[in-house]
Amino acid sequence: MTALLVILGLVAIIVIWYISANNKLVALKNNRENAFADIDVQLKQRHDLIPQLIGAVKGYMDHESGVLTRITEARSNAMGAKSINDKVNAENELGAAMSAFNIQVEAYPDLKASANFLQLQNEISDIENKLAAVRRFFNSTTKELNTAIESIPTNIVANIKKMTTQPMFDLGETQREQLDKAPEVKF
């Protein structure tokens, strides 16, 4: 009888531990998804501004149509992405296209002086700053989830549920390469 009670007690402890670990992983996964929902709001605003920005510069940059086409295609891919990880990859591509666009704009002083363009550029800059803030929160929640997935003993439950570590929302390879280059100083 005592042995049966000990076995039932151990089973109860294992079940309670499993439920607790599972609930922790579910909460962390939901926190990550919620954090990405905040990013989605900012991305939607950025996606809405891009056609206006392209329209404002089309007349100035007729021979730079490749840059504008790349932005348009990257925006379309970003808007069509379904999963969080697909959206992260698509947004990294869009960010790279926007960086190339910003470099091209430097060659057009009349465009840079346009009030409409300046307003759109300021709005996009504001959205980029907000994106940076929500991206930091998203990466923090992703780090917590990944830590739980890789840590003992919750990794046992994560393996049972086939949960894997998730990618951070970083700058992307192209933007990282640009940041790694020394800035060009002109006098």
C-alpha positions as CSV (number, residue, x, y, z in Angstrom):
1,M,0.0,0.0,0.0
2,T,2.8,2.4,0.9
3,A,4.6,1.6,-2.3
4,L,1.4,2.4,-4.3
5,L,1.1,5.8,-2.5
6,V,4.7,6.6,-3.3
7,I,4.3,5.7,-6.9
8,L,1.0,7.8,-7.1
9,G,2.8,10.6,-5.4
10,L,5.7,10.5,-7.9
11,V,3.2,10.4,-10.8
12,A,1.3,13.3,-9.4
13,I,4.6,15.3,-9.1
14,I,5.6,14.5,-12.7
15,V,2.1,15.5,-14.0
16,I,2.1,18.7,-12.1
17,W,5.7,19.5,-13.3
18,Y,4.7,18.7,-16.9
19,I,1.6,20.9,-16.7
20,S,3.7,23.8,-15.2
21,A,6.5,23.5,-17.8
22,N,3.9,23.3,-20.6
23,N,2.1,26.4,-19.3
24,K,5.4,28.3,-19.1
25,L,6.3,27.4,-22.7
26,V,2.8,28.3,-23.9
27,A,2.9,31.7,-22.1
28,L,6.3,32.5,-23.6
29,K,5.2,31.5,-27.1
30,N,2.1,33.7,-26.7
31,N,4.2,36.6,-25.4
32,R,6.4,36.3,-28.5
33,E,3.3,36.3,-30.8
34,N,1.9,39.3,-29.0
35,A,5.2,41.2,-29.3
36,F,5.1,40.5,-33.0
37,A,1.6,41.9,-33.2
38,D,3.0,45.2,-32.1
39,I,5.6,45.0,-34.8
40,D,2.8,44.2,-37.3
41,V,1.1,47.5,-36.6
42,Q,4.2,49.5,-37.3
43,L,5.0,47.4,-40.4
44,K,1.5,48.1,-41.8
45,Q,2.0,51.8,-41.4
46,R,5.4,51.5,-43.1
47,H,3.8,49.5,-45.9
48,D,1.1,52.1,-46.4
49,L,3.7,54.9,-46.7
50,I,5.9,53.3,-49.2
51,P,3.6,53.8,-52.2
52,Q,3.3,57.5,-51.3
53,L,7.1,57.8,-51.0
54,I,7.6,56.0,-54.4
55,G,5.0,58.3,-56.0
56,A,6.8,61.4,-54.6
57,V,10.2,60.4,-56.1
58,K,9.1,58.8,-59.4
59,G,9.5,62.0,-61.4
60,Y,13.0,62.6,-60.0
61,M,14.3,59.1,-60.3
62,D,13.0,57.8,-63.6
63,H,16.3,56.2,-64.5
64,E,16.5,54.6,-61.0
65,S,13.5,52.4,-61.7
66,G,15.3,49.3,-60.6
67,V,15.5,50.6,-57.0
68,L,11.8,51.5,-57.0
69,T,10.9,48.1,-58.5
70,R,12.9,46.4,-55.8
71,I,11.1,48.3,-53.1
72,T,7.7,47.5,-54.6
73,E,8.5,43.8,-54.9
74,A,9.9,43.7,-51.4
75,R,6.9,45.4,-50.0
76,S,4.6,43.0,-51.8
77,N,6.5,40.0,-50.5
78,A,6.4,41.5,-46.9
79,M,2.7,42.1,-47.1
80,G,2.1,38.5,-48.4
81,A,4.3,36.8,-45.7
82,K,2.2,34.6,-43.4
83,S,4.3,33.3,-40.5
84,I,6.3,35.4,-38.1
85,N,9.6,33.9,-39.5
86,D,8.5,34.6,-43.1
87,K,7.6,38.1,-42.1
88,V,11.0,38.7,-40.4
89,N,12.8,37.5,-43.6
90,A,10.6,39.6,-45.9
91,E,11.0,42.7,-43.7
92,N,14.7,42.3,-43.8
93,E,14.6,42.3,-47.6
94,L,12.4,45.4,-47.5
95,G,14.8,47.1,-45.1
96,A,17.7,46.4,-47.5
97,A,15.7,47.8,-50.4
98,M,14.8,50.9,-48.4
99,S,18.5,51.4,-47.5
100,A,19.5,51.2,-51.2
101,F,16.7,53.7,-51.9
102,N,18.0,56.1,-49.3
103,I,21.5,55.9,-50.8
104,Q,20.1,56.8,-54.3
105,V,18.1,59.7,-52.9
106,E,21.4,61.4,-51.8
107,A,22.1,62.1,-55.5
108,Y,18.9,64.3,-55.9
109,P,19.2,67.6,-54.0
110,D,15.9,68.9,-55.5
111,L,14.1,65.8,-54.2
112,K,15.6,66.1,-50.7
113,A,14.3,69.7,-50.6
114,S,10.7,68.7,-51.6
115,A,8.3,69.3,-48.7
116,N,6.2,66.3,-49.6
117,F,9.2,64.0,-49.7
118,L,10.6,65.4,-46.5
119,Q,7.3,64.9,-44.7
120,L,7.1,61.3,-45.9
121,Q,10.7,60.7,-45.0
122,N,10.1,62.0,-41.5
123,E,7.0,59.8,-41.1
124,I,9.0,56.7,-42.2
125,S,11.8,57.7,-39.9
126,D,9.4,57.9,-37.0
127,I,8.0,54.5,-37.9
128,E,11.5,53.0,-38.1
129,N,12.2,54.4,-34.6
130,K,9.0,52.8,-33.3
131,L,9.9,49.6,-35.1
132,A,13.3,49.5,-33.4
133,A,11.6,49.8,-30.0
134,V,9.1,47.0,-30.6
135,R,11.7,44.9,-32.3
136,R,13.8,45.1,-29.0
137,F,10.8,43.9,-27.0
138,F,10.1,41.1,-29.6
139,N,13.7,39.9,-29.4
140,S,13.5,39.9,-25.6
141,T,10.5,37.7,-25.6
142,T,12.1,35.5,-28.3
143,K,15.2,35.2,-26.1
144,E,13.0,34.1,-23.1
145,L,11.2,31.5,-25.2
146,N,14.5,30.2,-26.7
147,T,16.1,30.0,-23.2
148,A,13.1,28.0,-21.9
149,I,13.2,25.7,-25.0
150,E,16.9,25.0,-24.4
151,S,17.0,24.8,-20.6
152,I,16.7,21.7,-18.5
153,P,14.0,20.6,-17.5
154,T,11.6,22.6,-19.8
155,N,13.5,21.3,-22.8
156,I,12.0,17.9,-22.2
157,V,8.5,19.3,-22.6
158,A,9.6,21.4,-25.6
159,N,11.0,18.3,-27.3
160,I,7.8,16.4,-26.7
161,K,5.8,19.4,-28.2
162,K,8.4,19.6,-31.0
163,M,9.2,23.2,-30.2
164,T,12.4,24.7,-31.6
165,T,14.2,27.9,-31.0
166,Q,12.9,30.9,-32.9
167,P,14.9,33.5,-34.8
168,M,15.4,37.0,-33.6
169,F,14.2,40.0,-35.7
170,D,17.5,41.5,-36.5
171,L,18.6,44.0,-39.1
172,G,19.3,41.4,-41.8
173,E,22.5,40.7,-43.5
174,T,22.5,43.7,-45.9
175,Q,21.8,46.3,-43.3
176,R,24.3,44.6,-40.9
177,E,27.0,44.8,-43.7
178,Q,26.3,48.5,-44.1
179,L,26.6,49.2,-40.4
180,D,29.8,47.2,-40.2
181,K,31.4,49.5,-42.9
182,A,33.2,52.6,-41.7
183,P,31.2,55.8,-42.4
184,E,32.3,57.8,-45.4
185,V,33.4,61.3,-44.4
186,K,33.5,64.0,-47.0
187,F,34.9,67.5,-46.6
